[in-house]
């Protein structure tokens, strides 16, 4: 909730709005499985710049009460 009080430029929002729930869903472009065992730093080092890592979705109402998944954005690697 507190993250919604300011916009991406640090300006205070007059009417903040936030989701009831947020989920971060892995966006696996490498096919890594739970059985794949390697040092996580080695795994991260092969991910190129601007690779989508996660999909971010939100719900305006609890899913148990009919809330639907709403796409909110992506988490993207911003360096090699």
ZIMO-V921887 format. One record per residue. N is the residue number from 1. RES is the residue in three letters. OMEGA is omega in whole degrees, 0 to 359 (* if undefined). BURIAL is 1 if it has 16 or more other C-alpha atoms within 10 Angstrom, else 0. D_CENTER is the distance of its C-alpha to the mean C-alpha in Angstrom with 2 decimals. Layout:
n->[N,N]
res->[RES,RES]
omega->[OMEGA,OMEGA]
burial->[BURIAL,BURIAL]
d_center->[D_CENTER,D_CENTER]
This chain:
n->[1,2,3,4,5,6,7,8,9,10,11,12,13,14,15,16,17,18,19,20,21,22,23,24,25,26,27,28,29,30,31,32,33,34,35,36,37,38,39,40,41,42,43,44,45,46,47,48,49,50,51,52,53,54,55,56,57,58,59,60,61,62,63,64,65,66,67,68,69,70,71,72,73,74,75,76,77,78,79,80]
res->[UNK,UNK,UNK,UNK,UNK,UNK,UNK,UNK,UNK,UNK,UNK,UNK,UNK,UNK,UNK,UNK,UNK,UNK,UNK,UNK,UNK,UNK,UNK,UNK,UNK,UNK,UNK,UNK,UNK,UNK,UNK,UNK,UNK,UNK,UNK,UNK,UNK,UNK,UNK,UNK,UNK,UNK,UNK,UNK,UNK,UNK,UNK,UNK,UNK,UNK,UNK,UNK,UNK,UNK,UNK,UNK,UNK,UNK,UNK,UNK,UNK,UNK,UNK,UNK,UNK,UNK,UNK,UNK,UNK,UNK,UNK,UNK,UNK,UNK,UNK,UNK,UNK,UNK,UNK,UNK]
omega->[183,180,182,183,181,177,184,179,179,178,180,178,179,180,182,181,181,181,174,182,175,176,177,186,179,178,190,179,184,180,178,180,177,180,180,182,176,177,185,178,176,178,181,183,180,180,182,175,178,174,176,181,183,170,180,179,179,177,177,179,178,179,179,180,175,178,180,179,180,178,181,181,183,169,189,176,183,175,177,*]
burial->[0,0,0,0,0,0,0,0,0,0,0,0,0,0,0,0,0,0,0,0,0,1,0,0,0,0,0,0,0,0,0,0,0,0,0,0,0,0,0,0,0,0,0,0,0,0,1,0,0,0,1,1,1,1,1,1,1,1,1,1,0,0,0,0,0,0,0,0,1,0,0,0,0,1,1,0,0,0,0,0]
d_center->[15.66,16.82,13.89,15.20,18.66,18.25,17.08,15.57,19.21,20.02,22.18,22.53,21.52,24.63,22.97,19.54,17.48,14.56,13.25,15.09,12.17,8.37,6.94,4.30,6.69,8.16,9.54,12.85,15.04,17.55,18.59,18.37,19.42,19.95,23.46,22.54,23.53,23.30,22.56,18.82,19.88,21.78,18.91,16.66,19.75,19.99,16.61,17.73,16.63,14.14,12.83,9.62,8.05,4.99,4.93,3.58,7.15,9.68,13.35,16.18,18.52,18.42,18.14,21.58,23.00,21.86,18.41,16.71,13.14,12.21,9.76,8.05,6.62,5.30,4.86,8.61,11.45,13.87,16.88,18.89]
